[in-house]
Amino acid sequence: MRRGSRPVKSILNYIDGQFVRGKRAFPDVNPADGSVIAQVEEADQGLVDAAVRAARQALRGAWGRAAIRERAARLQQVADAIEARFACFVAAEVADTGKPVALASKLDVPRAAANFRAFADLIKTVGLESFQTDTPDGKSALNYAVRKPLGVVGIITPWNLPLLLLTWKVAPALACGNTAVVKPSEETPATATLLAEVMKQAGIPDGVYNVVHGFGPDSAGQFLAQHPDVNAVTFTGESQTGAAIMKTVAASVKPVSFELGGKNAAIVFADCDFAEAVDGVAEAVFLNTGQVCLCVERVYVERASFDRFLAALKRKAESMRIGSPLEQTTHLGPLISQQHREKVLSYYRLARDEGAEAVTGGGVPQFGNTLDRGFYVQPTIYTGLPERARSVKEEIFGPVCHVAPFDTEEEAVSMANDTNYGLAASIWTTNLKRGHRVAQQMNVGITWVNCWFLRDLRTPFGGAGLSGIGREGGTHSLNFYSELNNVCIRL
């Protein structure tokens, strides 16, 4: 397809090992300059049905009969193929998301390969419980568990870390012997389709990995979530969408795993390593232009260090280079879309209306070139708002934080926990006992002490409250993507 004299590629659905067109196409927009970089083929109900049928058939085929070591070897080959096409994945991720090339090269694509390697290794070594049980007649029984695949897994992924979070779900699902139908975000469809090429190259049988493109309601997302032959649904994204999916699957009582939104807090004590804390909080607020579910939007600083910390964080924000994602020196790229920029800017306005003091930012940068057609906002820091303010309570999902002082440890813990979300928190202190004590009081799924976004893929990951249901990572992922069958033998 061509747009004027400029060629525009098509991004197709991938079903049963074949790339297929949909009922209509919609544009894939580069958020850095607003240009249309591809036309995406939307899957209708019929194509979603075909994808689920292909996945069901693959369960009965070679993949369903494959030994664990064979599946693990295939996943290692997928990782090899991702690394072999590293530059292609980086280019696709940058074009779709607008994130800086340095970030995609350091985080998104390496982590995609690492996800496949981690679960390929784990599935070969993980064990299950067994018990020798005394029986009332003085004899005994042996109880042991076996792991079976759930079946066809519907995987719905977000636009902020599309490749990383896609592989975070696909790798353990396939490791456990399931097949998958993936619905990537309509904003970022490219890497899910590119991964289909890699799956083919790595010898993953047809039907094991399928991709359907489209939207949520009355489109591929809804068709997949409500499909009677889908055995489980996993979703990462905003809390409201998670609630809608839960309502959709409730009638069939499908297992679900949701990692949803957050309004995450950082607590900075006066005894912290000051430079480390400033750098760490700045990364936690502004990484990927604030478009990470784990990003910090509320910063609580002990009053003795408040003014100094606020000034240092301001200097850090103002030193960040906003610009083209293709330049290695760029720190902040655009937001994902015009619609999302309007949402973030509306919160910038709301914060001012609620009485916030703008420490820095709060507007739109000007470039004097094609980037002015992109969806950029300034990194922004506010202070002076009461804890009840909407802009302190509601998730914004942009490069913005509100900084407030506290006087006591108890006050800091109370403010950090005063939210309906419960995804992550970070604590900054050189007092070892305090670090442990405060971290364990956070009502969240993960708490970092003197760091942020440091992940061990074997550990449980997920949220509480509006931030999600269930845990993924390590054996937690394998247990979600498995049906555990206990066998009891009377001896």
N, C-alpha and C positions, 0 to 999 in steps of 0.2 A: 504494500500500500504506500502511496506517496502523499505528502502534504505539501502542496505547491511543487517546488523542484527538489524538495528534501525527502529522501526515503524514510519511511516510518515502518519499523518492523511489527510483526504480529506476534503476540504472546498467546499460545494455544493451550487448551486443556490437554492433559495427558491421562489416557484411559487405556488400560490393558496393553500397555507397551506402545501405544500409538498416540501421536499428536493430532488433535481433532479441533475443528472450529465449533463455535457455539451459535446460539440463536441470533446474537447481535454482538457488536463490539463497543467497548467504551475506552476512553483515553487514559493512558498512563502518563502522568504529568511529572516533569522534573521540577522539584520544589525550589531549586536554585535559581531558575530563570523563567518558570512558568511554561516552558515549551512542552509540546506533546512528543514523547520519545517512543511511544508504542501504542498500538491498539490491542486491547485485551479482549479475548473471546469469552463472553459470558456463558456459563453452563446453565441450561434450563433443567427442568425436573427430569426430563428423559436422559440427559447426560449424567446427572447425579445418580440416577437409577443404574445406568450402565457402569459407572465407576464402582458402585457398591457391589453390583453383580460380579464384576471382574475381581474385586477384592475377595468376595466370598468364594469364587471359583479357585483363586490362588491358594486359599487355605486348604483346599482339597488336593492341591497339586504338589509339585516338588518342594515348594516352600514349607507347606504344612508337614511334609515328611522329613524335612532336613534335620539332621542332628545339630545339637547346640554348637559343636565345634565348626560345622559348616556355615551356620548362620554367622558366627563370630568372624570367621575368615572373610565372608562377604562384606561385613560391615567395615573391616579393616581395609578392604579394597575400595569401598566408598570413600573412606578417609583419604586414601592414597590419591584417588581421582580428584577429590576436592583440592588437595594440595597441588596436583599437577595442573589444575586449571585455576590456580590462585588468582591470577590477574583478572580472569574473566568474572569470577565471583566478586572481587573487589569493585570492578567497574560497574557491574549490575547493581550491587548494593548501594554504591554512591549515587548512581543516576536515579534510583528509585527513592531513596530516603533523603538525599542531600547531606548526609553526614560526611565529615571530612575524610579524605582518603587515608590519612594517617590513622584515624580511629578504626575504620573498616579493616585496614591492613593489620592492625595490632590486636583488635578485639574480635570482630564479627566472624571473619573467615577462619582464623586459627581456631577459634572456639568451636566452629562448626565441625571441623575435622576432629578436634579433641572429644567432642560429644560422642562421635561414632567409636573412637578408640576406647573411651572410658567404658562404655556399655558393652563393647565387644569383649573387653577383658573381664568385666564383672560377671557377665552371664556364664562364663566358663568356670568360675570359682565360687560363686555364691552358694550357700547351703540353705537347708530348710530344717525345721525342727523335727525331732523324733522323740518319742517317750515310750518307755516300758511301763505298762500300767498294771497294778495289782487288781485282780478281780475278786468279787465276794466269795468265790468258791476256793480261794487259795491258789488259783492258777494266775495266769497273766495274759496280757494282750500287748501287741506292738502297734503303736500309732506312729505313722509317718506321713509327711505331706509331699505331694508332687505338684509341680508347677505346669499349668496348661495355659495356652493363649486365650485371651478373652474372645478374639474373633476379629471382626472388622472394627477398626478404631477411626472415628471421625476426629480430625485434628484441625482446629481453627486457630490461626495465628495472627498476631498483631503487626502493625507497620513500623514500630519503633526499632525493634531488633529482629527483623523478619527471618534472616537465615539462622541466627543463633538460636532463637526460640523454636523455630521449625525443627532443627536437628535435635534440640533438647528433648523433643517429644517423639520424633520419628525413630531416633536411634534406640531407645529402650523398648518402644513398641515392637519394632522389628526384631530386636534381640530376643524378645520373649516369644517370637513366632507368630505375632499378629500380622495382619495386613492393614494398610492405611489408605484413607481417602482424605486428602489435605485440601482445605480451603484457605489460601493465604488472603491477607488483607487486599482489598481492591486497590489500595494505595501503593502497594509494594509487591507486585506479582512476579517479578522477574526471577528471583533466585530460587523460588519453589519449582519453577519450570526448568531452570538450569540444573537444579538437583536431579530432575527426572532424567536428563541426558546422562548425568553421572551414574545414576542407578542402572541405567541400561548398559553403560560402559563397564560397570563393576560386576555385571552378571546377575543382578537382582531379577528374579523371574517376572515376567509380565503379570500385571494385576496386583503385585505386592505393594507398589507405591503408585498412587493415582493423584492427580491434581485437577480440581475443578475451580474455575475462577468465577467471581461474581461478588455480590453484596450480601447483606444480612437478610432482613425481612423480604419475603416473597422472591428470594433469589437463592443462590447456591448454599449460603450459610444456613438458612432455615430448612431448605430441602435436605441437607445433610444431617442436621441435628435431629430432625423429626423422623428420619428414615427408619422404618421398622427393622431393617436388617443391619443397622449399625449397632454394635454391641456396647460401645462406650464413647463418650465425648470428652475431649480435653481442650481447654480454651485458655488463652492468655489475652487479656484486654481489659476494657473498662468494666466497672462493677455493674452498671446498668445492663450491658449486653450479657454479662454472666447471669444476671437474674432472669433475663428473657430466655436464655438457653435452658436454664434450670426448669423454668415453667414448661418449656417445650418438651423436655425429656421426662418430666415427672410421671406422666401416664404410663410410660414403659419401664420406669424405675431403672434407667441406665446408670451405670457408674459414671461419675463425673469428677474431673480434676480441674479446678479453676485457680489461676493466679491472676488476681484482679488489681484494682487501683491502690493507691497509697497517698497518704499525706504525712510523709516520714519526717521524723525529728532527729536533730543532732543536739547533743548536750555537751557543752564545752566548759570544763572546769578551769578555774584560774591556775591550777597546778599543771596544766597540760604542757606538752612540748609545743610552744606557741607557733613556730614556723610550720611544724608538721600539721598542726590542727588547721591553720589557715589554708594550707595547700590541700589538705584532705577535704575540708568542708567545701572549698571552692570546686573541687572536682565533683563532689557529691551533689552540688547544686546545678552545675553548668554542663556536665558531661552530656554529649549528644543533644545539646541545646535544651537540657532539662527533660528530654523525652525518654526517660527510663523510669519504669515503675518504682525503682528503688531510690530514685533521686530524693534529696532532702529539700523540703519547702519550708520547714520550720526550724529555726536555729535558736537555741537557748544558751546564753552565755552568762557565766557567773559575773555579777555586777562589778567586781574588782577589776575584771579584764574587758568589760563590755566596750568601752569607748575605743580602746586600743585595738581590740579584735575587729570591731566594725570598720574602723579606718583601714586596717590591713586587708580585710575582705573586699572593701571598695576598691583599693588599689589593684588587687588581684583581678577583679571583674573588669576593670577598665583597661587592664593590660592584655586581655584576651582579644585576639584578632578575629574579627568577623569577616567572612569573605567566601570566595569560591571554594567549594569542597574539593576541587581538584588540586589545590595548592597545599603542599606539605606543611606550610606554616599556619594554616587556618586552624583555629581552635573551635569556633562555633560556625556551623552551617545554618541553613534555614529550618523553620518548622516544616512539618510534613505537607501542609496544604494551606490554601487561602482560608478555608473554613476554620482550620485549627488556629491559624494566626488571629482570626477575628475573635475566637474564644479567648485566647491568651490576652489579647489587647483589651478585651472587655473586662478581664480581671485586673489588668493594670489600671483601668479607669475606675473600677469598683474600689480598689484599694485606696486610691486618692479620695474618692467620694466618702469612704469610711474614715478618713482622717489620717491616712498613712503619710509619713515623711519619706519622700523618695531620696534614698541615699545615692543611688546612681541608676541610670537607665530609665525605663518606662516608656520608650518610644520605638521608632522604626529607624534603623540606620539608612543613610543615603550613600550610594556608591557612584552615581553618575554614569552607569553603564547598564548592561543587560541584567545585572543582579538586582536592579531595582524592580524588576518584574517577578522576582522571587519572593519567598514568604519569610523574610527575616524579621526578627525583633531584637532589641537590645537586651543584654544581660542586666537583670534588674534586682535591686535590693531595697526592701522597705523596712521601716521600723515604726514604732509608735502606736501600733494597733492593739486594741483589747483582744483577749483570747476568744471572745465570742464573735469577732468579725468574720463575715463569710469568707473573705479572702484568706483568713487564717485556717478556716475549717474545711474548705472545699478544695478538691484536687484541681490544680491549674494545668500541670503537665507542660511547663515551659521553663525557661532559664530564669527563675525567680525564686526568691526566698524572703521571708519575714524574720527579722532578728529581734529578739526580746531578751531582757535581762532576767536573772533570777538571783535569789539571795541564799536559798538553802537547797540541799540535795533533795529533800522531800518535795519542795516546790517544783523543782525541775522535773522530777519523776511524774508528779501530778499533771503538769502541763503537757509533757510529752505524751502521756497516756490518755489525755482528754480528747479523743477522736473516735469516730466510728470505724476508722481503718486500723489495720494492724499488720503492716507488711514488714517494715524494717526500721531500725534505729542505729545511730552511731554515738559512741561515748568517747570523749577525749579527756584523758586524765593520766598522770603518771603514778597515781595512787593505785597499786595493784588491788588492794582489798575493795576500794571504792569501785573500780572498774568491774570486778566480778559482781559486787552487790547491786549496782545500778543496772547492769546488763540483764540480770536475772529478774528484775522487776518490770522490764519492758513488756508490754502486751503485744508482742509482734512475733513474726515467724523467724526473723534473723536479726541479731544484734552484733554490730561490729564494735570493737574497742580499739581505738587508735588506728583505725583503717576504715576503708569503705570499699565495697564491690570486690572484696577478696573472697573467691569462691573455691571450695573443695567440692568437686562434683559428686563425692560420696555422701555428702551431708544432706539432711532434710531441708527442703526449700518450699516455702509457701507462706500463706498469710492467714490472719485471723480477722473476724468481723467482715467488713465489706471488702477485705483484701483477698478473700478466697476460701476455698475448701480443699483439704487434702494436702499432701506433701509429695514432692517429687525430688529426685536425686538419689543416686546409689540404689540400695535395696528398696527404698520407698517407691522409686519409679518402677522397679521390676514388680513389686507387689501390686501396684495399681494396674499395670498392664498384664497381669496374670490372674487366672482363676486358680486359687489354691485348693486342692482336693486332698482332704485327709483320708487316709486309708487305715482302717482298724482291723487287725488280724488277731483273732483269739488263738493263743498258743496252747 
